[in-house]
Amino acid sequence: MVKIGVAGAYGAFGLKHLDALDVIPEAEVVAVFGPNESKINALASERNIAQACTHYETFLEQDIDAVILSTPTQLHCTQSVQAMQAGKHTFAEIPMADSLADAEEMVAVHEQSGVVGMVGHVRRFNPSHQWIKQRIDAGEFNIQQMDAQTYFFRRTNTNAKGEPRSWTDHLLWHHACHTIDLFLYQTGEIPSEVMGLQGPAHPELGIAMDMTIGLKTPSGKLCTLSLSFNNDGPFGSFFRYIGDSGTYLARYDDLFDGNENPIDLSQVAVSSNGIELIDREFIAAIQENREPNSSFAQGLAAMKVMQLLEDQMGALKV
């Protein structure tokens, strides 16, 4: 049994991790952390979790083997370093940091720590993308272009639950990170050419609300990514894989062919929930004392690409 502590537990993704861990027999959530005392106490009571903490240092002092960080992006580096130095296996939600320098620090501390360090690149684990990866690895499918759309309607500082957010989300350092890592993972290549364009800054949020990114690998595979916080319509990330033997549309844990016919994913993994699958990998890596898929070290390549894009665009950050 791996004893888990979840930080940022009452946020949108903290709750998703709690739900996922609840169905994994090898995991037990024994502590949660959040700065709002009434919220974290209510959550611990509702979920029958032993310890509720409002201070991160106190949280790390609990009898836990590992932490899952669903906290604001700007805290990921500091909190991950603290957790690893305290001997806790550490899972940081995507992005692992909002700068290459912080990501490199996390990797350096991890290499010294001897614990499992993992970043939440859930696209690697969504059954839809796993199905594609299996066909690539079997030599049955070769990507020619990945076309991705990441769309939200977020003109105020709110989270996925529609609640006020204490920090500001970012199209490049969060949402583009999903697709950039996925493209590198699926192609097995590092882009040799990168291009980014961003729209005007929001007058209050201070970030670009629209962005276009293009990537090209040495072998000629393309990634075209459109991102917006201005899209008034269905939100989320949607992927079109155009390859040499077919076209596929991936929508989170669901997959369709190019003509919208559903593809059976029931045999891909033990669950159809990507969050559960990534949490299972974290726990298995701890139990087996091995590097997980989506380790901190593996996540560094996408961070390097994003730093190149920020340097090229002068990407607006708060």
N, C-alpha and C positions, 0 to 999 in steps of 0.2 A: 504494500500500500504506500503510495506517494502522498505525503501531506502537503497540500497546496494552500498558498495564500494569494488572494486576488486583490490587486490594487486598482482603484478606480472602479470598484465593484458595482456601484449603482448607475454607472453610465451605460450607454447603449451597448457597447461591446463587452463591458464587464458582465452585464446580464447574459449576453450570448455565451460567454465562457462558462458562467455558472450553470446555465442550462446544459451545456455540452458535458461538463465535468460530472454532472449529476447522473449521467447514463454510462459513465466509464467506471467499471468495477474497481480498477486499480488506483483510482484517485479519490481522495477525500479532501474537501475544502474545510479547513479548520480555522481560517482567519480571513477577514476582509478589511480593506483600508479605504477610507474616503474622508475628506476634510470636514464634511457636514455631519455633525454628531447625530442629529435626529435621523437623517437619511440612512447613515451606516448602521445605526442601532436597529432601526426598523427592518432593514434588509437582513441583518444577522438573525433577528428574531423570527422573521418570516421564513427564512431558509434553514433555521435550526443550525446556525454556524456558531461555533463556540466563542470566538473572539472577534470583536469589532474595534478597530483602531482608528483614531483621528490623527495620529502622528506616524509618519513613515518609519522613523527610527524604532518606535515601539512595535510596529508591525513586524519589522525584521527580527525583533527579539523573541517573537513567538516560536513555538515548536513547529516549524514548517521546514520542509525539504526544498521547496521550490516556490517561486513567485511568478505570477502572470501580471504584467503591467498593461492595464488598459487606461492609462493616465494620459494627460496632455502631451503632445509630441515633444514640446520643449523640455519635459522632465525625463524623457526616456534615457538619455545618456547618464545623467547624474544618478537616477534611481537604479539603473542597471549596474553601474559601477559599484554603488553601495551594496546592492544585493549580492553580486558576485564576490566582492571582498568579504562579505559576511558568510560566504560558503553556501549560498543558495543558488540552486539551478534557476536560470533566469530566462523567461520568455517575454520579449517586448513586442507590443503591437506595432504594426507598420505605421509610419516609418521608424526604423531603429533610431533615427535622429533627424534633425533638420539641417545638418551640415556634414560634409565629408570628414572634417576634422574630428567631430564628436563620434562619428561612426568608427573611425580608425582608433580612437581611444577605447571604445567599447571592445573592439577586436583585440587590442593589445592587453587589456585587463583580463579578458576572457582567456587568452592563451596562458596567462600566468595563474589563473584561478583553479583549474582542474574541474570546474563544474560544466554542465550543459548550458550553452547559450544559444538562443533561437529567436528569430524575428518572424513576425506573423504574416508571412507572404501566403495568405490563404488560397490565392489562385492556383498555386502549385497542387493544392489538395482538393479543390472543387472537383467532383467526379467528371464534370464536362471536360475540364482541361486535362485531367488524368487520362481520359479516354483518348484524347488527341496525342498525348505524350506516349502512350503505349504503342500507338500506331507509328509514330515517328521512330521510336526505339526499335520497332520490328521491321523498319524499312518499307512500310506500307504507305507512308504519307510524308511529303516533303513540303514545308511551308514556302510559299512564294511571297505572300503578303499577309500580315495580320492587321486588320482594320478594327480599331477600338474606339468606342464612344463612352465617355464618362460624364454623365449629365445629372445636375441637381438644380433646384430652384432655392438658392440660399443667399438672399440679399440682406439678411440680418444674421447676427452671430448666434445661431442656434445649432443644436446637435441633431443627430438622426432621430431623436425622440421628439423634436420640436421644442426642446427646452433651451433656455439661455445658456450660452457656453462661456466659460471663463477665459478661453484662449481662442485664437483665430485659426481656422482650418486653412489648408493651402493646396492649390491645384497641383503644383509641381511636387512639393516635398511630401505629400500624402498620396493623392489620387493617381498621379502619373507614375508614382513609385510602383504601384500594383502592376501596371501594364509593362513597364520597363523591365522589372524583374521577370515577369512571365515570359516576355519575348526572349530575353537572354536564356532563360531556363529551357524553353521549348526549342530554340534553335541551337543551343550549345555554343553560341558565338557571342563575342563582344562587339558592339557596333563600331565600325570604322568611320562612320559619318553620322553626325547628329545635327539636328536643326530645330530651333524653337522660335515661336512667335507668341507674343502675349498681347492681350487687349488692354484697354485703359484700366486704371486702378479705381476701385470703389471709393467714393469720397469719404466714407466713414470706416470701412473695414481696412482700407489701405492695401488691398491685395488685388492682383489681376483676376478678373471674373471670367475671362475666356482665354484659352490657350490652345495652340496647335503644335504638335511635336512630330518630327519625322526621324526615323532611324534606318540605317542601312548596314548590314553585316558585310564582312569581307567577301562572302560568297554571293552577295546580291539580294539576300532576303530583306524585305521592307516591313517596317511598322509605321502605320499612320494613326495617330492618336489625337482625337478632338476632345477637349474638356471644357465644361462650362458650369458656372454657378447661376447662370441666367436662364436656363432651359425650363420653361413652364410646361411640364408634361411628365411622362413616366421617368422616374429617376433611377440611377444605378449605372452599372458598367456592362456594356454589351460588346461581344467580340465576334468578328467574322474572320475565320481562317480560310484563306484562299490558297489551295495547294495544287500539286501536280496530279492528284488522283481524287479530288473532290473539294467541296466547299462546305464549311460547317459554321453554325451559329451557336455560340456559347453564351448562356445567360445564367450566371452564377452556377447552380448545381444542375442545370438542365442543358441539353444539347439537341440541336436540330440539324438536318442537312440543309443544303442551300435552297431547297424548296419548302422549308418549314415542316418537314416530316420529322417527328420526334425519334430520337435514338435511345434505345434501351440501355440504361447505365446501371442496371440492378446488379450486375456482376463485377463492377469496377472496384468497389470497396465495401467495407463492412457497414458503411452508413452512407446516406445521401446528403449528409450535412457536412459542408466543408470545415466549419468551425470545430465540430466534433473530431473530424479526421486530423486536423492539425494539432489539436490537444492530445489526441491519442499518440501522435508521433513524438511529441514532447515527452510524454510520460514513458513511452517505450525507450526513447534514447536515454533517459535517466536510469531506467531499470537495466538496460543492456550496456550502459557505460560506453556510448558511442556518439559520434557526431550525428545530429539530426539533419534530415532534409530541411533546408532553409536555416542553416546555422548563421550566426553573426558573420562568420568569415565569408560564407557564400553570399550574404546580402551586400557585401562591400562593393561588388561590381556594379550593381544598380545605383548605389550611392555615388560612385565615380561618374557615371553617366549623368546623373542629375546635377552634380556639381558643374560639369561641363555646360549643361543647359543653362544653369543659373548664371554662370560667367558670361555666356553668350548673350542671353536675353537681358541681363541685369534684373533678374526676376524679383518682383516686388515682394518683400517680406516685412512682417511686423515683429 
